Protein backbone atom coordinates (compact mmCIF):
# COMPACT_ATOMS: atom_id res chain seq x y z
CA UNK A 1 0.00 0.00 0.00
CA UNK A 2 2.86 2.36 0.86
CA UNK A 3 4.54 1.71 -2.52
CA UNK A 4 1.32 2.44 -4.40
CA UNK A 5 0.89 5.72 -2.50
CA UNK A 6 4.46 6.79 -3.30
CA UNK A 7 3.99 6.07 -7.03
CA UNK A 8 0.65 7.91 -7.09
CA UNK A 9 2.08 10.99 -5.38
CA UNK A 10 4.98 10.93 -7.83
CA UNK A 11 2.84 10.96 -10.98
CA UNK A 12 0.06 13.22 -9.63
CA UNK A 13 1.79 16.51 -10.58
CA UNK A 14 2.48 15.16 -14.07
CA UNK A 15 -1.13 14.12 -14.56
CA UNK A 16 -2.50 17.47 -13.41
CA UNK A 17 -0.05 19.29 -15.70
CA UNK A 18 -0.92 17.13 -18.72
CA UNK A 19 -4.61 17.94 -18.23
CA UNK A 20 -3.83 21.64 -18.81
CA UNK A 21 -2.56 20.91 -22.35
CA UNK A 22 -5.03 20.71 -25.20
CA UNK A 23 -3.73 17.52 -26.81
CA UNK A 24 -6.34 17.62 -29.57
CA UNK A 25 -4.43 20.29 -31.50
CA UNK A 26 -0.85 21.07 -32.48
CA UNK A 27 1.35 22.17 -29.61
CA UNK A 28 4.97 22.72 -28.58
CA UNK A 29 5.85 22.14 -24.93
CA UNK A 30 9.02 23.95 -23.91
CA UNK A 31 11.33 23.07 -21.03
CA UNK A 32 10.13 26.22 -19.31
CA UNK A 33 6.66 24.52 -19.34
CA UNK A 34 5.40 27.20 -21.70
CA UNK A 35 2.87 25.83 -24.21
CA UNK A 36 2.56 27.15 -27.76
CA UNK A 37 -0.31 26.23 -30.09
CA UNK A 38 0.93 26.89 -33.65
CA UNK A 39 -1.25 25.99 -36.61
CA UNK A 40 1.77 24.69 -38.54
CA UNK A 41 4.87 22.90 -37.24
CA UNK A 42 7.99 22.05 -39.25
CA UNK A 43 10.91 20.03 -37.87
CA UNK A 44 14.43 20.88 -39.03
CA UNK A 45 16.84 18.00 -38.36
CA UNK A 46 20.02 19.90 -39.28
CA UNK A 47 23.06 18.59 -37.35
CA UNK A 48 24.37 22.15 -37.08
CA UNK A 49 21.24 23.82 -35.71
CA UNK A 50 18.25 21.62 -35.00
CA UNK A 51 14.97 23.41 -34.32
CA UNK A 52 11.22 23.28 -34.68
CA UNK A 53 9.32 25.99 -36.56
CA UNK A 54 5.95 26.92 -35.12
CA UNK A 55 4.13 29.32 -37.45
CA UNK A 56 7.51 30.52 -38.69
CA UNK A 57 8.94 31.09 -35.20
CA UNK A 58 12.11 29.12 -34.41
CA UNK A 59 12.32 27.01 -31.24
CA UNK A 60 15.67 25.32 -30.62
CA UNK A 61 15.57 21.59 -29.93
CA UNK A 62 17.43 22.02 -26.66
CA UNK A 63 14.47 24.04 -25.33
CA UNK A 64 11.74 21.56 -26.32
CA UNK A 65 10.22 18.65 -24.41
CA UNK A 66 7.36 17.56 -26.69
CA UNK A 67 5.46 18.66 -29.74
CA UNK A 68 2.35 17.42 -31.52
CA UNK A 69 1.87 17.71 -35.24
CA UNK A 70 -0.73 16.06 -37.53
CA UNK A 71 -2.13 14.07 -34.62
CA UNK A 72 1.24 12.58 -33.64
CA UNK A 73 3.05 13.41 -30.38
CA UNK A 74 6.86 13.44 -30.40
CA UNK A 75 9.26 13.55 -27.46
CA UNK A 76 12.73 15.06 -27.52
CA UNK A 77 15.20 12.21 -27.01
CA UNK A 78 17.21 14.40 -24.65
CA UNK A 79 14.16 14.82 -22.38
CA UNK A 80 15.12 11.65 -20.52
CA UNK A 81 16.18 10.58 -17.04
CA UNK A 82 19.49 9.55 -18.60
CA UNK A 83 19.77 11.87 -21.61
CA UNK A 84 22.23 11.40 -24.43
CA UNK A 85 23.86 14.15 -26.45
CA UNK A 86 21.45 13.97 -29.38
CA UNK A 87 18.28 15.99 -29.92
CA UNK A 88 16.21 13.60 -31.98
CA UNK A 89 12.47 13.00 -31.67
CA UNK A 90 10.67 9.72 -30.97
CA UNK A 91 6.99 9.23 -31.89
CA UNK A 92 4.49 8.21 -29.25
CA UNK A 93 2.98 4.91 -30.38
CA UNK A 94 0.64 4.29 -27.42
CA UNK A 95 -0.89 6.57 -24.79
CA UNK A 96 -2.26 6.00 -21.31
CA UNK A 97 -1.14 6.42 -17.73
CA UNK A 98 2.18 5.25 -19.14
CA UNK A 99 2.96 6.38 -22.69
CA UNK A 100 5.15 4.33 -25.03
CA UNK A 101 7.61 5.88 -27.49
CA UNK A 102 9.54 4.18 -30.27
CA UNK A 103 13.03 4.89 -31.57
CA UNK A 104 13.92 3.40 -34.95
CA UNK A 105 17.64 3.20 -35.68
CA UNK A 106 18.49 2.53 -39.34
CA UNK A 107 22.07 1.66 -40.19
CA UNK A 108 23.31 1.63 -43.78
CA UNK A 109 26.56 -0.07 -44.72
CA UNK A 110 28.15 0.27 -48.16
CA UNK A 111 30.93 -1.90 -49.49
CA UNK A 112 32.48 -2.71 -52.87
CA UNK A 113 32.37 -6.32 -54.00
CA UNK A 114 34.14 -5.36 -57.23
CA UNK A 115 35.66 -2.14 -58.45
CA UNK A 116 32.55 -1.16 -60.43
CA UNK A 117 29.81 -2.51 -58.19
CA UNK A 118 28.68 -1.20 -54.82
CA UNK A 119 26.35 -3.02 -52.45
CA UNK A 120 24.38 -1.44 -49.62
CA UNK A 121 22.95 -3.30 -46.65
CA UNK A 122 20.31 -1.79 -44.37
CA UNK A 123 19.64 -2.91 -40.80
CA UNK A 124 16.89 -1.64 -38.52
CA UNK A 125 16.81 -1.72 -34.73
CA UNK A 126 13.89 -0.59 -32.57
CA UNK A 127 14.16 0.72 -29.00
CA UNK A 128 11.27 1.57 -26.69
CA UNK A 129 10.83 4.27 -24.05
CA UNK A 130 8.00 5.19 -21.72
CA UNK A 131 6.88 7.98 -19.42
CA UNK A 132 3.97 9.30 -17.39
CA UNK A 133 2.16 12.42 -18.54
CA UNK A 134 4.76 14.79 -19.95
CA UNK A 135 7.53 13.67 -17.63
CA UNK A 136 10.99 12.53 -18.68
CA UNK A 137 11.17 9.32 -20.68
CA UNK A 138 12.84 6.16 -19.45
CA UNK A 139 14.23 3.36 -21.56
CA UNK A 140 12.16 0.18 -21.50
CA UNK A 141 14.31 -1.83 -19.11
CA UNK A 142 13.67 -4.44 -16.48
CA UNK A 143 15.16 -2.35 -13.66
CA UNK A 144 13.01 0.69 -14.56
CA UNK A 145 9.69 -1.13 -14.85
CA UNK A 146 10.39 -3.16 -11.74
CA UNK A 147 10.10 0.09 -9.77
CA UNK A 148 7.30 1.77 -11.71
CA UNK A 149 4.98 -1.27 -11.77
CA UNK A 150 5.63 -2.37 -8.21
CA UNK A 151 2.36 -2.99 -6.40
CA UNK A 152 0.27 -3.53 -9.54
CA UNK A 153 -0.52 -7.25 -9.39
CA UNK A 154 -2.05 -7.70 -12.86
CA UNK A 155 0.95 -6.09 -14.58
CA UNK A 156 3.44 -7.98 -12.47
CA UNK A 157 1.99 -11.30 -13.66
CA UNK A 158 3.45 -10.57 -17.08
CA UNK A 159 6.47 -8.75 -15.76
CA UNK A 160 7.65 -11.52 -13.42
CA UNK A 161 8.07 -13.89 -16.36
CA UNK A 162 10.65 -11.45 -17.77
CA UNK A 163 12.99 -12.22 -14.87
CA UNK A 164 13.02 -15.92 -15.73
CA UNK A 165 13.68 -15.36 -19.44
CA UNK A 166 16.42 -12.81 -18.64
CA UNK A 167 18.52 -15.55 -17.02
CA UNK A 168 18.19 -17.77 -20.10
CA UNK A 169 18.91 -14.99 -22.62
CA UNK A 170 21.96 -13.75 -20.68
CA UNK A 171 23.30 -17.30 -20.53
CA UNK A 172 23.05 -17.69 -24.32
CA UNK A 173 24.57 -14.22 -24.73
CA UNK A 174 27.65 -14.92 -22.58
CA UNK A 175 28.13 -18.40 -24.05
CA UNK A 176 27.84 -16.99 -27.57
CA UNK A 177 30.51 -14.34 -27.04
CA UNK A 178 32.79 -16.86 -25.34
CA UNK A 179 32.48 -19.34 -28.22
CA UNK A 180 33.11 -16.60 -30.81
CA UNK A 181 36.23 -15.41 -28.98
CA UNK A 182 37.50 -18.96 -28.63
CA UNK A 183 36.80 -19.58 -32.33
CA UNK A 184 38.83 -16.49 -33.24
CA UNK A 185 41.63 -17.67 -30.98
CA UNK A 186 41.65 -21.12 -32.61
CA UNK A 187 41.68 -19.51 -36.06
CA UNK A 188 44.63 -17.25 -35.21
CA UNK A 189 46.44 -20.17 -33.61
CA UNK A 190 45.88 -22.26 -36.76
CA UNK A 191 47.30 -19.48 -38.95
CA UNK A 192 50.35 -19.21 -36.72
CA UNK A 193 50.97 -22.95 -36.85
CA UNK A 194 50.46 -23.05 -40.61
CA UNK A 195 53.34 -20.64 -41.28
CA UNK A 196 55.65 -23.62 -41.52
CA UNK A 197 52.99 -25.97 -42.87
CA UNK A 198 50.95 -26.22 -46.06
CA UNK A 199 47.38 -24.94 -45.72
CA UNK A 200 45.10 -27.53 -47.26
CA UNK A 201 41.90 -25.44 -47.30
CA UNK A 202 39.06 -24.67 -44.97
CA UNK A 203 39.41 -28.08 -43.38
CA UNK A 204 42.38 -26.69 -41.49
CA UNK A 205 40.04 -24.19 -39.87
CA UNK A 206 37.12 -26.53 -39.25
CA UNK A 207 37.52 -26.38 -35.47
CA UNK A 208 37.59 -22.58 -35.44
CA UNK A 209 34.60 -22.39 -37.77
CA UNK A 210 32.66 -24.79 -35.56
CA UNK A 211 33.18 -22.61 -32.50
CA UNK A 212 32.32 -19.45 -34.46
CA UNK A 213 29.15 -21.02 -35.88
CA UNK A 214 28.04 -22.20 -32.45
CA UNK A 215 28.79 -18.76 -31.02
CA UNK A 216 26.75 -16.93 -33.65
CA UNK A 217 23.91 -19.41 -33.14
CA UNK A 218 23.87 -18.71 -29.39
CA UNK A 219 23.85 -14.94 -30.03
CA UNK A 220 20.89 -15.30 -32.42
CA UNK A 221 18.96 -17.22 -29.75
CA UNK A 222 19.88 -14.59 -27.13
CA UNK A 223 18.62 -11.80 -29.41
CA UNK A 224 15.37 -13.68 -30.04
CA UNK A 225 14.80 -14.09 -26.29
CA UNK A 226 15.62 -10.40 -25.75
CA UNK A 227 12.84 -9.42 -28.16
CA UNK A 228 10.48 -11.68 -26.25
CA UNK A 229 11.45 -9.85 -23.05
CA UNK A 230 10.54 -6.54 -24.70
CA UNK A 231 7.16 -7.92 -25.75
CA UNK A 232 6.42 -9.02 -22.17
CA UNK A 233 7.44 -5.63 -20.76
CA UNK A 234 5.26 -3.82 -23.29
CA UNK A 235 2.40 -6.15 -22.39
CA UNK A 236 2.81 -5.32 -18.70
CA UNK A 237 2.49 -1.58 -19.52
CA UNK A 238 -0.62 -2.21 -21.63
CA UNK A 239 -2.23 -4.18 -18.79
CA UNK A 240 -1.33 -1.36 -16.38
CA UNK A 241 -2.96 1.21 -18.69
CA UNK A 242 -6.04 -0.95 -19.11
CA UNK A 243 -6.49 -1.33 -15.36
CA UNK A 244 -5.70 2.33 -14.66
CA UNK A 245 -7.51 4.28 -17.35
CA UNK A 246 -7.24 8.06 -17.07
C-alpha positions as CSV (number, residue, x, y, z in Angstrom):
1,X,0.0,0.0,0.0
2,X,2.9,2.4,0.9
3,X,4.5,1.7,-2.5
4,X,1.3,2.4,-4.4
5,X,0.9,5.7,-2.5
6,X,4.5,6.8,-3.3
7,X,4.0,6.1,-7.0
8,X,0.7,7.9,-7.1
9,X,2.1,11.0,-5.4
10,X,5.0,10.9,-7.8
11,X,2.8,11.0,-11.0
12,X,0.1,13.2,-9.6
13,X,1.8,16.5,-10.6
14,X,2.5,15.2,-14.1
15,X,-1.1,14.1,-14.6
16,X,-2.5,17.5,-13.4
17,X,0.0,19.3,-15.7
18,X,-0.9,17.1,-18.7
19,X,-4.6,17.9,-18.2
20,X,-3.8,21.6,-18.8
21,X,-2.6,20.9,-22.3
22,X,-5.0,20.7,-25.2
23,X,-3.7,17.5,-26.8
24,X,-6.3,17.6,-29.6
25,X,-4.4,20.3,-31.5
26,X,-0.8,21.1,-32.5
27,X,1.4,22.2,-29.6
28,X,5.0,22.7,-28.6
29,X,5.8,22.1,-24.9
30,X,9.0,23.9,-23.9
31,X,11.3,23.1,-21.0
32,X,10.1,26.2,-19.3
33,X,6.7,24.5,-19.3
34,X,5.4,27.2,-21.7
35,X,2.9,25.8,-24.2
36,X,2.6,27.2,-27.8
37,X,-0.3,26.2,-30.1
38,X,0.9,26.9,-33.6
39,X,-1.2,26.0,-36.6
40,X,1.8,24.7,-38.5
41,X,4.9,22.9,-37.2
42,X,8.0,22.1,-39.3
43,X,10.9,20.0,-37.9
44,X,14.4,20.9,-39.0
45,X,16.8,18.0,-38.4
46,X,20.0,19.9,-39.3
47,X,23.1,18.6,-37.3
48,X,24.4,22.1,-37.1
49,X,21.2,23.8,-35.7
50,X,18.2,21.6,-35.0
51,X,15.0,23.4,-34.3
52,X,11.2,23.3,-34.7
53,X,9.3,26.0,-36.6
54,X,5.9,26.9,-35.1
55,X,4.1,29.3,-37.5
56,X,7.5,30.5,-38.7
57,X,8.9,31.1,-35.2
58,X,12.1,29.1,-34.4
59,X,12.3,27.0,-31.2
60,X,15.7,25.3,-30.6
61,X,15.6,21.6,-29.9
62,X,17.4,22.0,-26.7
63,X,14.5,24.0,-25.3
64,X,11.7,21.6,-26.3
65,X,10.2,18.6,-24.4
66,X,7.4,17.6,-26.7
67,X,5.5,18.7,-29.7
68,X,2.3,17.4,-31.5
69,X,1.9,17.7,-35.2
70,X,-0.7,16.1,-37.5
71,X,-2.1,14.1,-34.6
72,X,1.2,12.6,-33.6
73,X,3.0,13.4,-30.4
74,X,6.9,13.4,-30.4
75,X,9.3,13.5,-27.5
76,X,12.7,15.1,-27.5
77,X,15.2,12.2,-27.0
78,X,17.2,14.4,-24.6
79,X,14.2,14.8,-22.4
80,X,15.1,11.6,-20.5
81,X,16.2,10.6,-17.0
82,X,19.5,9.6,-18.6
83,X,19.8,11.9,-21.6
84,X,22.2,11.4,-24.4
85,X,23.9,14.1,-26.4
86,X,21.5,14.0,-29.4
87,X,18.3,16.0,-29.9
88,X,16.2,13.6,-32.0
89,X,12.5,13.0,-31.7
90,X,10.7,9.7,-31.0
91,X,7.0,9.2,-31.9
92,X,4.5,8.2,-29.2
93,X,3.0,4.9,-30.4
94,X,0.6,4.3,-27.4
95,X,-0.9,6.6,-24.8
96,X,-2.3,6.0,-21.3
97,X,-1.1,6.4,-17.7
98,X,2.2,5.3,-19.1
99,X,3.0,6.4,-22.7
100,X,5.1,4.3,-25.0
101,X,7.6,5.9,-27.5
102,X,9.5,4.2,-30.3
103,X,13.0,4.9,-31.6
104,X,13.9,3.4,-35.0
105,X,17.6,3.2,-35.7
106,X,18.5,2.5,-39.3
107,X,22.1,1.7,-40.2
108,X,23.3,1.6,-43.8
109,X,26.6,-0.1,-44.7
110,X,28.2,0.3,-48.2
111,X,30.9,-1.9,-49.5
112,X,32.5,-2.7,-52.9
113,X,32.4,-6.3,-54.0
114,X,34.1,-5.4,-57.2
115,X,35.7,-2.1,-58.5
116,X,32.6,-1.2,-60.4
117,X,29.8,-2.5,-58.2
118,X,28.7,-1.2,-54.8
119,X,26.4,-3.0,-52.5
120,X,24.4,-1.4,-49.6
121,X,23.0,-3.3,-46.6
122,X,20.3,-1.8,-44.4
123,X,19.6,-2.9,-40.8
124,X,16.9,-1.6,-38.5
125,X,16.8,-1.7,-34.7
126,X,13.9,-0.6,-32.6
127,X,14.2,0.7,-29.0
128,X,11.3,1.6,-26.7
129,X,10.8,4.3,-24.1
130,X,8.0,5.2,-21.7
131,X,6.9,8.0,-19.4
132,X,4.0,9.3,-17.4
133,X,2.2,12.4,-18.5
134,X,4.8,14.8,-19.9
135,X,7.5,13.7,-17.6
136,X,11.0,12.5,-18.7
137,X,11.2,9.3,-20.7
138,X,12.8,6.2,-19.5
139,X,14.2,3.4,-21.6
140,X,12.2,0.2,-21.5
141,X,14.3,-1.8,-19.1
142,X,13.7,-4.4,-16.5
143,X,15.2,-2.4,-13.7
144,X,13.0,0.7,-14.6
145,X,9.7,-1.1,-14.9
146,X,10.4,-3.2,-11.7
147,X,10.1,0.1,-9.8
148,X,7.3,1.8,-11.7
149,X,5.0,-1.3,-11.8
150,X,5.6,-2.4,-8.2
151,X,2.4,-3.0,-6.4
152,X,0.3,-3.5,-9.5
153,X,-0.5,-7.2,-9.4
154,X,-2.0,-7.7,-12.9
155,X,0.9,-6.1,-14.6
156,X,3.4,-8.0,-12.5
157,X,2.0,-11.3,-13.7
158,X,3.4,-10.6,-17.1
159,X,6.5,-8.8,-15.8
160,X,7.6,-11.5,-13.4
161,X,8.1,-13.9,-16.4
162,X,10.7,-11.4,-17.8
163,X,13.0,-12.2,-14.9
164,X,13.0,-15.9,-15.7
165,X,13.7,-15.4,-19.4
166,X,16.4,-12.8,-18.6
167,X,18.5,-15.5,-17.0
168,X,18.2,-17.8,-20.1
169,X,18.9,-15.0,-22.6
170,X,22.0,-13.7,-20.7
171,X,23.3,-17.3,-20.5
172,X,23.0,-17.7,-24.3
173,X,24.6,-14.2,-24.7
174,X,27.7,-14.9,-22.6
175,X,28.1,-18.4,-24.0
176,X,27.8,-17.0,-27.6
177,X,30.5,-14.3,-27.0
178,X,32.8,-16.9,-25.3
179,X,32.5,-19.3,-28.2
180,X,33.1,-16.6,-30.8
181,X,36.2,-15.4,-29.0
182,X,37.5,-19.0,-28.6
183,X,36.8,-19.6,-32.3
184,X,38.8,-16.5,-33.2
185,X,41.6,-17.7,-31.0
186,X,41.6,-21.1,-32.6
187,X,41.7,-19.5,-36.1
188,X,44.6,-17.2,-35.2
189,X,46.4,-20.2,-33.6
190,X,45.9,-22.3,-36.8
191,X,47.3,-19.5,-39.0
192,X,50.4,-19.2,-36.7
193,X,51.0,-22.9,-36.8
194,X,50.5,-23.0,-40.6
195,X,53.3,-20.6,-41.3
196,X,55.6,-23.6,-41.5
197,X,53.0,-26.0,-42.9
198,X,50.9,-26.2,-46.1
199,X,47.4,-24.9,-45.7
200,X,45.1,-27.5,-47.3
201,X,41.9,-25.4,-47.3
202,X,39.1,-24.7,-45.0
203,X,39.4,-28.1,-43.4
204,X,42.4,-26.7,-41.5
205,X,40.0,-24.2,-39.9
206,X,37.1,-26.5,-39.3
207,X,37.5,-26.4,-35.5
208,X,37.6,-22.6,-35.4
209,X,34.6,-22.4,-37.8
210,X,32.7,-24.8,-35.6
211,X,33.2,-22.6,-32.5
212,X,32.3,-19.5,-34.5
213,X,29.2,-21.0,-35.9
214,X,28.0,-22.2,-32.5
215,X,28.8,-18.8,-31.0
216,X,26.8,-16.9,-33.6
217,X,23.9,-19.4,-33.1
218,X,23.9,-18.7,-29.4
219,X,23.9,-14.9,-30.0
220,X,20.9,-15.3,-32.4
221,X,19.0,-17.2,-29.8
222,X,19.9,-14.6,-27.1
223,X,18.6,-11.8,-29.4
224,X,15.4,-13.7,-30.0
225,X,14.8,-14.1,-26.3
226,X,15.6,-10.4,-25.8
227,X,12.8,-9.4,-28.2
228,X,10.5,-11.7,-26.2
229,X,11.4,-9.8,-23.0
230,X,10.5,-6.5,-24.7
231,X,7.2,-7.9,-25.7
232,X,6.4,-9.0,-22.2
233,X,7.4,-5.6,-20.8
234,X,5.3,-3.8,-23.3
235,X,2.4,-6.2,-22.4
236,X,2.8,-5.3,-18.7
237,X,2.5,-1.6,-19.5
238,X,-0.6,-2.2,-21.6
239,X,-2.2,-4.2,-18.8
240,X,-1.3,-1.4,-16.4
241,X,-3.0,1.2,-18.7
242,X,-6.0,-1.0,-19.1
243,X,-6.5,-1.3,-15.4
244,X,-5.7,2.3,-14.7
245,X,-7.5,4.3,-17.3
246,X,-7.2,8.1,-17.1
